[in-house]
Structures are given as structure tokens and as C-alpha cells.
Amino acid sequence: MRRTNFTALALYGLASIACTTGPIKGYEGPALPDNETALISAQRVSNDRTVARVRIRSYDTVRGEAIAVRADRVRVFPRRTCVEAVATTSTLDSFAAELCFEAVQGRHYEIRALTRGSPLPPQLVSSGADIPITVNPESGPFTVTMLLVIDASTQEIVAAAEP
């Protein structure tokens, strides 16, 4: 019984730490205040099947070296920077691109994906057994049509890539 309580407590502690971790520090040296760095984040995940999940796969260092990661958020020095992101739809279509832009200190940039789904409205089709079936365009297939980097404060598009 005691071991079970300890295990549960340890798992709770790890889950708490995982939920409170911040963005990856994408620069060398001591941590800097948020207003001296730029935050790059991936689009938040929603329950909408038409929205693609976006992940950051790499970012470049001041020396131009790509650092591979699997993250939702990265803090970088304000400068010209490149981030490789991948967007994956609920129907597993994916698109990866390198997005380069001028990161300004104190700003937040969000990587978003545009998707396209079935252009048809819901319709009834015959199943061959005289039982009509509704085909819903929200079931896909969905494709990624563009990756964008948007300045969260101005909503300006600062980088974009298409397949």
C-alpha cells in the first residue's frame, strides 16, 4: 500500500512538472527576461478535425546551426532566425517547411497551418442496400495548404511556405 502511494505521488509530481515547463531556451548563456527574447510557438491544438497539429522540429542558432527539437515553444535571441515546422492533419496529411523571419525582442510569433478539406457539403448517398448514408465533409481528407508565422501582437504574416 505504501509503495502504491509513493508511486502515485511520484507520477503526480512528474505530471505537475511537465505541465509547468516553459519554452525551450534556444540560445546559450543564462536565461534572459522575456522582453529581451522572442517567443516562437506552434498553433494550439483544438478538437476541430479540420485543424492541423503543428510542431517545431528545429531552430537555428546564432551560428546558423540547426538544433533538432520536438517542441511547441522556443525562445530565441532577437535576430534573423529560421524554424522548421511540420503540420499534420487528422487524416495524416503532413507538410514541413523552413520558415525564416526577423524575430524582434519582446514579441510572440505563432506558427499556424492552413488546411483544405472536402469542398462538398454533407450529402446523402446510396449504400447499395437502399439505406441512405450521410457523407460528411468534416471527415476529410484534409490537406495542409500553407504554414505561416504570424506576429501575435500585430497579426502580421512574417513568413509563409506552401507545398
FENMORA-V747269 format. One record per residue. N is the residue number from 1. RES is the residue in one letter. SS is DSSP state (H for helix, E for strand, L for the rest). D_FIRST is the distance of its C-alpha to the first C-alpha in whole Angstrom. Layout:
n-><N	N>
res-><RES	RES>
ss-><SS	SS>
d_first-><D_FIRST	D_FIRST>
//
This chain:
n-><1	2	3	4	5	6	7	8	9	10	11	12	13	14	15	16	17	18	19	20	21	22	23	24	25	26	27	28	29	30	31	32	33	34	35	36	37	38	39	40	41	42	43	44	45	46	47	48	49	50	51	52	53	54	55	56	57	58	59	60	61	62	63	64	65	66	67	68	69	70	71	72	73	74	75	76	77	78	79	80	81	82	83	84	85	86	87	88	89	90	91	92	93	94	95	96	97	98	99	100	101	102	103	104	105	106	107	108	109	110	111	112	113	114	115	116	117	118	119	120	121	122	123	124	125	126	127	128	129	130	131	132	133	134	135	136	137	138	139	140	141	142	143	144	145	146	147	148	149	150	151	152	153	154	155	156	157	158	159	160	161	162	163>
res-><M	R	R	T	N	F	T	A	L	A	L	Y	G	L	A	S	I	A	C	T	T	G	P	I	K	G	Y	E	G	P	A	L	P	D	N	E	T	A	L	I	S	A	Q	R	V	S	N	D	R	T	V	A	R	V	R	I	R	S	Y	D	T	V	R	G	E	A	I	A	V	R	A	D	R	V	R	V	F	P	R	R	T	C	V	E	A	V	A	T	T	S	T	L	D	S	F	A	A	E	L	C	F	E	A	V	Q	G	R	H	Y	E	I	R	A	L	T	R	G	S	P	L	P	P	Q	L	V	S	S	G	A	D	I	P	I	T	V	N	P	E	S	G	P	F	T	V	T	M	L	L	V	I	D	A	S	T	Q	E	I	V	A	A	A	E	P>
ss-><L	H	H	H	H	H	H	H	H	H	H	H	H	H	H	H	H	H	H	H	L	L	L	E	E	L	L	L	L	L	L	L	L	H	H	H	E	E	E	E	E	E	L	L	L	L	L	L	L	L	L	L	E	E	E	E	E	E	E	E	L	L	L	L	L	E	E	E	E	E	E	L	E	E	E	E	E	L	L	E	E	E	E	E	E	E	E	E	L	L	L	L	L	E	E	E	E	E	E	E	E	E	L	L	L	L	L	E	E	E	E	E	E	E	E	E	L	L	L	L	L	L	E	E	E	E	L	L	L	L	L	E	E	E	E	L	H	H	H	L	L	L	E	E	E	E	E	E	E	E	E	L	L	L	L	L	E	E	E	E	E	L	L>
d_first-><0	4	5	5	6	9	10	11	12	14	16	17	19	20	21	23	25	26	27	29	31	34	37	38	40	43	45	45	45	43	42	45	45	45	48	49	48	48	45	45	42	42	43	39	38	39	38	42	42	46	44	44	41	42	40	42	42	44	46	49	49	52	54	53	51	48	45	42	39	37	37	38	39	41	43	47	50	52	55	56	53	52	48	48	46	45	45	43	44	42	44	43	47	46	49	48	51	52	52	54	55	56	53	54	52	50	50	47	48	46	47	47	48	51	50	53	52	54	57	57	56	54	57	57	58	58	56	59	58	59	56	56	53	52	52	50	51	48	47	48	49	49	50	50	54	53	51	52	51	52	52	50	52	55	54	56	56	56	55	55	55	56	56>
//
